[in-house]
Amino acid sequence: MTSWTAYWTTAPGQGELRGEPARRPGPGEALVRTRRSGISRGTETLVHRGEVPAAVADRMRAPFQEGDLPGPVKYGYLSVGVVEDGPPELRGRRMFCLYPHQDAYVVPVTALTPVPDDVPDDRAVLAGTVETAVNAVWEAAPRLGDRVAVVGAGMVGGAVAALLRRFPLDRLQLLDVNPARAGLARALGVDLVEPADAAGDCDVVVHCSASEDGLARGLDLLGEEGELVEVSWYGTRSPRVPLGGAFHARRLTVRASQVGAVAAARRARRTTGDRLALALRLLADPAFDSFLTGRSPFTALPAAMAQVTADPDALCHVVTYDADAADAAGAAGAGGA
């Protein structure tokens, strides 16, 4: 290849495909040919709309981002591909990388995480989302017999519920006002309830709705000395937090969770690489296929980005690259390259 093609957000609500010179990998690097990437609807909606606050633009940089937020910027972090050139032991292997939407790229081998053989390409793009959910669960630290509510059944909230359904909890409810999330809840085997109908006296609430109403309802649902783990990111919005009423009398806690650092409870014993590898292993669970709500070719990405970020029912949209590679991946199924 003499050039690569990448997706750039050029202005609020606009994006385009741009070419750039290709290069060979150097020592300690690998050339990856992309098979799939995923549109992470939550964060990428804020980027697409130009709603990333200037005060946190540097903190919200993707690992291989080019340009600066709000744009023009090459942004994204859910990429699955095959190593075409680099260390002999990596050639032909499928890898996940926190790379933007691009048909091929060169990165340090340390930026690559092997995709397990039992995780298909499409599902593997969810690794970044599941990694965020792993961090949130580490922050929440639910205990045997706990009563837990997850507010918001989007990408991250759904992934948190998918992980928590494995725990020996007394009660787990997934809350959302969107009835279209019922299919996701059924696939996970989790109860989906309207926020107004949710059971209270929770030990832990994980808030992922990125809404002021969801945050308030999450606090309402906590029992005495309960804790709300705030996973939502609000961009340029500043939600009101209801700290009046019985908040202090009930001694409630609000804890922030953000994937940029490993949760404090595990930071001494887990690296970000360990956390991502765990997320990929967890994706062997076929229930995660219910998060994949659309598919389109890379050449149609500018139009697909606009459609996905405007669709409240969308979860993860899969972008496919190179018809021959995509067909081979589908034929191989979970067997990988």
N, C-alpha and C positions, 0 to 999 in steps of 0.2 A: 504494500500500500504506500502511495506517495502522499496521501492526505487522509485525515479523519474528519468525521462530521459530528458536531455536538449541538445540543439544544441550548439556546440562550434566552433568558427573559430580557427583553429589550426596553420595555416600558410597562407601567401598570396595565395588566390585562392583555399584553402582547408578547409574543415570542417568535423565534425563527431558528432555522437550522443554519449553522455556519461551518464552513470548512476551516481546517487548520493543518499545518504541516505535520506529517507523521515522522516518527523517529524510531530507531532501534533501541532496545534496552541496553543499558550499561551494566557494570558489575553490581550485583545485588538487586537488580530490577527484573521485571517480567513484562512481556507484551501480552495483553489480554484482549481477546476478541469477544465482544459482548453478545450474549444470547438473549438476555432479558434485562429490563430495568423496570422499576415500579414508581408510579406517581404516588407519593405519600401525601394524601389529600390535605391533611391538616396543615402541616408546615408549608408545603408547596403552594397551598392556596394563599397564604399570607405573602409568600414571595411573589407569586404571580400577580397579586393585587397591589404590590408595593406597600404592604402594611407592616413591614418589619421596622420597629422603632429605631431611630438612629442611635439611641443610647445603648442598645444591645446588639447592634449590627455585627460588631466584631465577635461577640460571644456566639452568635448564631451562624457563623461561617461554617460551611460544610468542609470536610477534610481536604477535598481537592477542588474547592470552589475557585473560579477565576472571576475577576471583577469584584466590585463591591456592592453590597446591598444599599439602596433598593434596586440598582441596576444601571447599565446592563450587567448581567451576571450569569455565569454558568453554574447552576445549582442543582443539587440532587445527591442522593446517598444510598440508593437501593439498586445495585448492579450485580448481575451474575454473568460470568463468562468463562471462557476456556483459555488457558495459557498456551499461546502459540510459540512463544520464544522466551528463553530465560533459562534458569537452572534446569538441567536434564530431569531432575526428580519431580519437577512441577509441570513439565510439558504434557499437554493433553488432559490436565486435571481441571475440574470445574471449581471455580472460586467465587466467593462473595467479596465485594469491595464497596466501600462507602464512596462511590464515584458518581458524578453527575451522568445525565443521559448522553451517551456518546458511543459510537459504534466500535471503537477500539481505543486503547490507551496503554501507556507505560506507567507503572507505579513500582515503588519499592516492594520487594517480596514480603516485607513485614506488614504491608497493608492488606494482604490477601488472607482470607480464611477459607479453608477447604469446605466444600459443600458435601455433607454426608451422602452416601450412595442412595439412601432411602428417602431423600428429599428431592422432589422434582424441581426443575428450573423455575416454573411459575411460582411455586410456593416459597422457594428460597428467597425471592425478593422481599418477603416479609421479615427477613432477619432483623433489619433495623428497628422495625416496629416492635417485634417480640423482645428485642434487647431492651427497649424502653420499658416494656411491661415487666420484664424481669427486675429491672431496677426499682420500679414502683412497688412490686411485691416485696422486695428486700426492705424497702422503706416502711411498708405497712406492717410487716412482720406479724401476720395473723397467727393466732394460737388455736390449739385444739378446742373445738366447740364454739368458736367465735361466731358472732352474727355480723355479716359483712354486706355492705351495699356498694356497688360500682355505679356511679352516676355518669351516664354518657356511653352509648353503645357504638361509638365510632371505632376507628382503627385501634387506638390505644386502649380505650375502655373495653372493647371487645376482647382484645388480646389479654388484658389483665383478668377478665372473667374466665377466659379459656385456661389460664394458668391456675386460677384460684379454684376452679371446679375439681381439681385433683386433690385439694386439701380436705382434711376431715373437719369441715366447718359444720356448725349447727344450722346456719342459714346463709345462702348466697342469693342476692337479687341483683339483676342488671336493670337499670332504670334508663328510660329514654321516652321522649315525647313522640318520636317518629315510629309509626306502626310498621314501616318497612324493615325495621330491625328485628322483627319477629322471626324471620327466616334464619338470621344469624344466631339468635338465641336458641332456636330449635336445634340447629346443627351442633351447638355447643352443649345442649342438654341443660341449659340454664333458664331460670324463670325471668322473663321480661315483664316488667310492670311499669305502669304510669307512675311518675314521681309522686303524685298525690295519693296513690294507693300503696306506697311502699311501707314496709314494716319498720318501726322505730326501735329505739333502745339498742342501736348498733354499737359494737365494740370498735369497729373501723369502718370508715367510708373512704373510698378512693374516688376522687372527683376528676372526671375527664371530659366534661361537656363543654368547657370553655365558655360557659354562660353564667351570668350573674344569678339567674334564678336557680340554676343547678347547684351552684355553690351554697346559696342560702338553704336550699332544700337538704343538701348534704349535711349541713350543720344541724338542721332541725332533727335529722334522723339519729344523731349520736346520743348514746346514753351518757350517764354521768362519767366524767373524766375520759370520754371517748376521744378518738383522734381522727381528723380528716387529713388525708394525704392529697395535696393539690398537684396534679400532674398536668393540668391544662396550661396552655400558653396563649395569652390574650393579644399578642401583637401590640398595636397602638392603643388598645382599649384599656381602661382602668376600672375594673368592676368594683362596686361597693361590697364591702364585707360586713355582714351584720354582727357587729361585736357588742351590740346593746342587748337588751332583754336579759335572758338567763345565761348568756355566753360565759361570763365570769363566774357566776354562781355555780354553774355546772362544771367549771374547770375544764373547758374543752381546749383541744390543741389543734392547730393548723400547721402542717409540716409541708414544706416544698420538696418536690421531687423533680430532678432534671437529669437527663441521660448523659450530660457532659462529664459527669464524674460518677464513679462507682458509689453506690449508697454507702453511707458512713459505716453501717453495721457490717459491711463486707469488704471495705476498702483495704484493710490490712492483709487480706487473704485472697483477693481476687483482683485481676487486672481487667482493663476494658477488653483485652483480647480474650480472656477467660469467659467474660460475660457474653461476648458475641458468639463464641464457639458453643456455649450452652444454648443460646437462642436458636442456633442452627440445628442442634440436636433435637430440641423440643419441636421443631417443625416437621419431624417425622410423623406427627399426629395429623392424619388427613382432615380432621375437623377444621384446620386452618384454611382449607380450600374455600370455605364459605366466606372468607374475607376478599376473595378475588372476584370483583364485580364487573370487570370489563377488560377488553383486549384490543389492541390496534397496532399496526406497524409503526416503526420509528419514523418513516417518511411522513406519517400523518400526525406526528406529535404536536405541532403547533395548534392544530384544531382540537386534538384530543385534550390537551391541557386546558383549553378554555372550557370545553364541555364538562370535564371531570370536576374542575374546581367550582363550577356553577351548579353541580348536581348534588343536592343534599342527601340523596340515597346512595351515592358512590362510596366505596371503601377504598380498596387498592386496585388501581388500573395497571394492567401489565402491558409493557411495551415490548414488542418482538423485533428481533434484528436478524437479517440474513435468512431468507426463506429456507435455504438448504440446511443451515445449522438448526433452525427451528424445527424442521421436519425430523431431522436426526434425533433431536432432543425428545420430541414427542414419541418417536418409535422406541427410543431407549427406555422411556418411562422413568422409573425411579433409579434405573441403573447408572445414570450419569454418562460421562464421556467414555 
